[in-house]
Amino acid sequence: MHRRPLLELLVDYRMRCPEEAEAIHQLIVFVNNNPDCFERTLLIGHVTGSAWVVNQAGTHTLLTHHKKLNKWLQLGGHADGETDILKAALLEVEEESGLAEFEAVSPAIFDIDIHPIPARGDEPEHLHYDVRFAVRAIGSDDYIVSDESHDLSWVETSRISEYTQEESMLRMSKKWLSY
């Protein structure tokens, strides 16, 4: 079953983060009930892969000022059929930042979030079941702003609240600071 690796990661995450049990349960139910959960053609929602990218020292995180949502967020996006969600997240880092060298801090899930995406064009409002991994830049911190962003910025992790009040962003910042 192509969904089994993600489900195993979610079971591990549930053991490490029992305070997030309800959201984890919702994500597990969604994955179990939707064989095409990695496809953006699933109009009710889909699994997405994101990355909490930190610099080599671990003091700053790379945020994107997302064009469509007009918010400062972590890097990430659609899996587009990729069932290895870590691989999908790493591809998004490369596409959205142009960073040349980076690696997953761990193959384990760092965070999850389920959030609505507004209707746009022919696409109805739907949910993103976002699976997030911690990623460290291991080379140059130089980035390239992609067409999906207004801007990118390395932000001191303890100062995330100056860029966003998004609950999930503040949660990831807190997690990283206690990592």
ABEGO torsion letter per residue (X at the ends): XAAAAAAAAAAAAAAABAAAAAAAAAAAAAAAABAAAABAABAAEBBBBBBBBBBAAGABBBBBBBAAAGBBBBBEEBAGGBABAAAAAAAAAAAAAGBABBBBABABBABBBBBBBBBBEABBBBBBBBBBBBBBBABBABBBBBAABABBBBBBAAAAAAABABAAAAAAAAAAAAX
